[in-house]
Amino acid sequence: MARRIIAVAIVLWCLGLAVPAPRAQQALPAPAQGDVVVKGFRFRSGDTLDVKMHYRSFGTLRKNAQGVAENAVLIMHGTGGTGAQFLGSNFAGELFGPGQLLDITKYFIVLPDDVGHGQSSKPSDGLRAKFPKYGYLDMIELERRLLEGVGVTHLRLVMGTSMGGMHTWLWGGEYPDAMDALMPLASLPAQIAGRNRVWRRVLIDAIRNDPEWKGGEYASQPQSLRTAAEMMFLVGDNPVRRQRASPTLARADETLDAYVASYIKSNDANDVLYAVSASFDYDPAPKLDQIKAPLIAVNFADDLINPPELGILEEAIKRVPKGRAVVVPFSDRTVGHGTHTVAAIWKQYLDELLKMR
């Protein structure tokens, strides 16, 4: 049993979904939490809904003489995550403490739960499959409306991991005057395609074609949620670490079964379906040359979702006026896609970015 618990903890950490680690909790005060309700939000589908946006925050907002925020930082989570994923020692413990790069005595840090996730409005709240279909463009507009609700109209930094990294690219193109710096992590500035689309389609099709899904009106979670969990497990870490952690068939099955059991307890099939489907309108490429702020994009050589062999990042960054691309080499410290939440590996680039103008 202890071995299973450890296996689950390792996988959740690699996916950036880990429960906050004790060291970070001891070093930092608990974040403030709140909700902003965006009344009558009109989704691009045409549907409208009063959307609750939940957030966590650290620090105090500071404004200049003109009333413009000077120290606000927006950090956005990945698919299926929440703002809580940044509270652990691997992220907050490396960045938010005294004297660190995003010292909360100097910055006002906002960690949203995106629509469809966490404590923000989502299908499992009651609407189920009648919940408005949302895309990434809806999500970033709701992030912007959330920030307005807490008094932020300008950002010192916009950054995010995985889906949050993709949102960062969109923020740069859609709201080019809204920030001083951008740092997308573990993402590509191109439409979802190739293998990245395929693993998402496997998950989407498994749920939609499952008779137990019942058009979203199930009484208990459909069996296809297990397939969704297995796909999330598959793309989260690099093969070398997986082999070392599970060197036998029995150990591999044990680790996977433990992860799936934990995932099913804490996720809802409709929420997962909506979250993974939301990337349908993601395509920042047409507006890359409109990004004004300095941008450093950081990817990882052992990322199965965004492998460097594609060359997409290296080609696209040429169109970003103040852009730079970094691919962190594979090492014993990297953990595949989930390296986006291991700040010790890439924080030197954040330091460089914050010094750029």
C-alpha positions in Angstrom: 0.0 0.0 0.0 2.8 2.4 0.9 4.4 1.7 -2.5 1.2 2.5 -4.3 0.8 5.8 -2.5 4.4 6.8 -3.4 3.8 5.8 -7.0 0.7 8.0 -7.2 2.5 10.9 -5.6 5.3 10.7 -8.1 3.0 10.7 -11.1 0.8 13.5 -9.8 3.9 15.6 -9.2 5.2 14.9 -12.7 1.8 16.1 -14.2 1.9 19.2 -12.1 -1.2 18.1 -10.2 0.5 17.4 -6.8 -1.0 18.3 -3.5 1.0 21.2 -2.0 4.2 20.0 -0.4 4.8 20.6 3.3 8.0 22.6 2.8 6.2 25.3 0.7 3.3 25.4 3.2 5.7 26.1 6.0 7.7 28.8 4.1 4.7 30.7 2.8 1.4 32.0 4.2 -1.7 30.4 2.9 -2.9 32.1 -0.2 -6.0 34.4 -0.1 -8.9 32.8 -2.0 -11.9 34.4 -3.6 -14.4 34.3 -6.5 -15.2 36.7 -9.3 -18.6 36.1 -10.9 -18.7 37.2 -14.5 -22.4 38.0 -15.1 -23.9 36.9 -18.4 -20.7 35.9 -20.0 -21.2 35.2 -23.7 -19.2 32.2 -25.0 -18.1 32.1 -28.6 -20.6 29.3 -29.0 -23.3 31.9 -28.4 -24.3 30.5 -25.0 -24.4 32.8 -22.0 -23.8 31.9 -18.4 -22.9 33.6 -15.1 -19.4 32.2 -14.7 -17.8 31.9 -11.3 -14.0 32.3 -11.5 -12.1 31.0 -8.4 -8.6 32.2 -7.7 -5.8 32.1 -5.2 -3.5 35.0 -4.6 -0.4 36.0 -2.8 0.9 39.5 -2.0 -0.6 43.0 -2.3 -1.5 44.7 -5.5 0.5 47.9 -6.1 -0.5 50.6 -8.5 1.3 53.7 -9.9 0.1 57.3 -9.8 -2.1 56.6 -12.9 -3.8 53.7 -11.1 -2.2 51.0 -13.3 -1.0 47.8 -11.6 2.8 47.5 -11.4 3.4 44.2 -9.8 0.7 41.8 -10.9 1.6 38.3 -12.1 -0.8 35.8 -13.7 0.2 32.1 -13.6 -2.1 29.6 -15.4 -2.4 25.9 -14.8 -2.6 22.9 -17.2 -5.4 20.8 -18.5 -7.3 19.2 -15.6 -5.3 21.1 -13.0 -6.0 24.1 -10.7 -4.1 27.0 -9.3 -3.3 24.9 -6.3 -0.8 22.9 -8.4 1.7 25.8 -8.0 1.7 25.8 -4.2 4.2 23.0 -3.7 7.9 23.1 -3.0 8.8 22.5 -6.6 7.2 25.8 -7.7 6.2 28.1 -4.9 9.1 26.9 -2.8 11.5 27.9 -5.6 9.9 31.2 -6.7 7.6 32.8 -4.1 9.8 33.0 -1.0 11.8 35.9 0.4 14.4 37.1 -2.0 13.2 34.7 -4.7 12.3 35.7 -8.3 8.5 36.2 -7.5 8.9 37.1 -3.9 5.3 37.6 -2.6 6.3 40.7 -0.6 7.0 42.4 -4.0 4.5 40.8 -6.3 0.8 40.3 -6.4 0.4 36.7 -7.8 -2.9 35.5 -9.1 -3.5 31.7 -9.6 -6.9 31.1 -11.3 -8.9 28.0 -11.5 -9.9 28.2 -15.2 -13.4 27.7 -16.3 -14.2 24.0 -16.3 -11.7 23.4 -13.5 -11.3 23.3 -9.8 -13.7 25.6 -7.9 -14.6 27.6 -10.9 -17.8 26.9 -12.9 -17.7 23.5 -14.6 -20.0 20.9 -16.1 -20.1 18.8 -12.9 -21.7 21.6 -11.0 -25.0 20.6 -12.4 -25.4 21.5 -16.1 -23.4 18.5 -17.2 -23.3 18.3 -21.0 -25.6 21.3 -21.2 -22.7 23.4 -19.9 -21.6 25.9 -22.7 -18.9 24.5 -25.0 -15.8 26.6 -24.2 -12.5 27.0 -26.0 -9.2 28.6 -25.1 -10.3 32.0 -26.4 -13.2 31.9 -23.9 -10.8 30.8 -21.2 -8.4 33.7 -21.6 -11.2 36.2 -21.8 -12.5 34.9 -18.5 -9.0 35.1 -17.1 -8.9 38.8 -18.2 -12.4 39.4 -16.6 -11.2 37.8 -13.4 -8.2 40.1 -13.2 -10.4 43.1 -13.8 -12.5 41.9 -10.9 -9.6 42.0 -8.5 -8.3 45.4 -9.9 -5.7 44.3 -12.3 -5.6 45.9 -15.7 -1.9 45.4 -16.5 0.4 42.6 -15.7 4.1 42.5 -14.9 4.3 38.9 -16.1 2.1 36.3 -17.7 3.2 32.7 -17.5 1.7 29.3 -17.6 2.3 25.6 -17.8 1.1 23.2 -20.6 -2.5 24.5 -21.3 -1.5 27.6 -19.3 1.6 27.9 -21.6 -0.7 27.9 -24.6 -2.9 30.5 -22.9 0.2 32.6 -22.5 0.9 32.5 -26.2 -2.7 33.6 -26.8 -2.5 36.4 -24.2 0.5 37.8 -26.1 -1.3 38.0 -29.4 -4.8 38.9 -28.2 -3.9 41.4 -25.5 -0.4 42.6 -26.6 -0.5 45.8 -24.4 -1.6 44.0 -21.3 1.8 42.8 -20.0 5.5 43.5 -19.6 6.7 39.9 -20.1 5.6 36.4 -21.1 6.8 33.0 -20.3 5.0 30.0 -21.8 6.2 26.6 -20.5 5.8 23.2 -22.1 3.8 24.4 -25.1 4.0 25.1 -28.8 2.6 28.2 -30.6 0.8 26.2 -33.2 -2.6 24.6 -33.7 -3.0 21.2 -31.9 -2.1 18.6 -34.5 -0.2 15.3 -35.0 0.3 13.1 -32.0 -0.8 15.9 -29.6 -4.2 15.8 -31.3 -4.3 12.0 -31.4 -4.0 11.4 -27.7 -6.7 13.9 -27.0 -9.0 12.3 -29.6 -8.5 8.9 -28.0 -9.6 10.4 -24.7 -12.5 12.3 -26.2 -13.8 9.4 -28.3 -13.5 7.0 -25.4 -15.9 9.1 -23.3 -18.3 10.2 -26.1 -18.7 6.7 -27.5 -19.1 5.0 -24.1 -22.7 3.8 -23.6 -22.3 4.5 -19.9 -21.7 8.2 -20.6 -25.4 8.5 -21.6 -24.9 11.9 -23.3 -23.4 13.3 -20.2 -26.3 12.2 -17.9 -24.6 9.3 -16.1 -25.4 8.5 -12.5 -22.0 7.1 -11.8 -18.7 7.7 -13.6 -18.4 5.8 -16.9 -15.7 3.3 -17.4 -14.2 5.4 -20.1 -12.9 7.7 -17.3 -10.3 5.0 -16.7 -9.1 5.4 -20.3 -8.9 9.1 -19.8 -6.7 8.5 -16.7 -4.5 6.1 -18.6 -3.9 8.7 -21.4 -3.0 11.4 -18.9 -0.6 9.0 -17.2 1.0 8.1 -20.6 1.9 11.6 -21.6 3.1 12.9 -18.2 6.6 11.7 -17.8 9.6 10.5 -19.9 10.1 6.8 -20.8 13.4 6.5 -18.9 11.9 7.5 -15.6 8.9 5.3 -16.2 11.2 2.3 -16.9 13.3 2.9 -13.8 10.2 3.3 -11.6 8.4 0.3 -13.1 11.1 -2.2 -14.2 8.7 -5.2 -14.2 5.3 -5.9 -15.7 3.8 -6.2 -12.2 5.3 -3.0 -11.0 4.1 -1.1 -14.1 0.6 -2.4 -13.7 0.6 -1.6 -10.0 1.8 2.0 -10.6 -0.8 2.6 -13.4 -3.6 1.1 -11.3 -2.8 3.2 -8.3 -2.7 6.4 -10.5 -6.0 5.5 -12.2 -7.8 4.8 -8.9 -6.7 8.2 -7.5 -7.6 10.0 -10.8 -11.1 8.5 -10.9 -11.8 9.5 -7.3 -11.0 13.2 -8.0 -12.2 13.7 -11.6 -15.5 13.8 -13.5 -15.9 12.5 -17.0 -17.8 15.6 -18.3 -15.2 17.9 -16.8 -12.4 16.0 -18.3 -14.1 15.8 -21.7 -14.7 19.5 -21.8 -11.2 20.4 -20.6 -9.5 18.3 -23.2 -11.8 19.3 -26.0 -11.3 23.0 -25.3 -8.1 23.2 -27.3 -10.2 23.1 -30.5 -9.8 26.8 -31.2 -6.1 27.1 -30.1 -4.0 28.7 -32.8 -1.7 31.6 -31.8 0.3 31.5 -35.0 -1.5 34.2 -36.9 -0.8 36.8 -34.2 2.8 35.9 -33.2 4.2 39.0 -34.8 1.8 41.2 -32.8 3.4 40.1 -29.5 5.0 43.2 -28.0 6.4 42.1 -24.7 9.7 40.2 -24.2 8.9 36.5 -24.3 11.0 33.4 -23.3 9.4 30.1 -24.2 10.8 27.1 -22.3 10.3 23.5 -23.5 11.9 20.2 -22.5 13.7 17.7 -24.7 11.9 14.7 -23.0 8.4 16.2 -23.4 6.3 13.6 -25.2 3.6 16.1 -26.0 5.9 18.8 -27.4 9.0 16.9 -28.7 11.8 19.2 -30.0 12.1 17.1 -33.1 9.1 18.8 -34.5 11.0 22.1 -34.8 7.8 24.1 -34.4 9.0 26.3 -31.6 12.3 27.1 -33.2 10.7 28.2 -36.4 7.8 30.1 -34.8 9.9 32.1 -32.4 11.5 33.9 -35.3 8.2 35.8 -35.8 8.1 37.0 -32.2 9.8 40.5 -32.1 11.3 40.0 -28.7 11.1 36.3 -28.5 13.6 33.6 -27.4 13.1 29.8 -27.3 14.9 27.5 -24.9 14.8 23.7 -25.0 16.1 22.2 -21.7 18.1 19.0 -22.4 17.1 15.7 -21.1 18.8 14.9 -17.8 18.2 13.0 -14.5 16.4 16.1 -13.2 13.9 16.4 -16.0 10.5 14.6 -15.8 9.1 15.0 -19.3 6.2 17.2 -19.8 5.8 17.7 -16.0 9.2 19.5 -15.8 7.1 22.7 -16.3 6.4 22.7 -12.6 9.9 22.0 -11.5 11.1 25.6 -11.3 14.6 24.8 -10.2 15.4 23.5 -13.7 14.2 26.6 -15.6 14.0 29.6 -13.2 17.3 31.0 -14.6 15.3 31.9 -17.7 12.6 33.6 -15.7 15.4 35.7 -14.1 16.6 36.7 -17.5 13.1 37.5 -18.7 12.3 39.8 -15.7 15.4 41.8 -16.5 14.4 42.4 -20.1 12.4 45.4 -21.3 
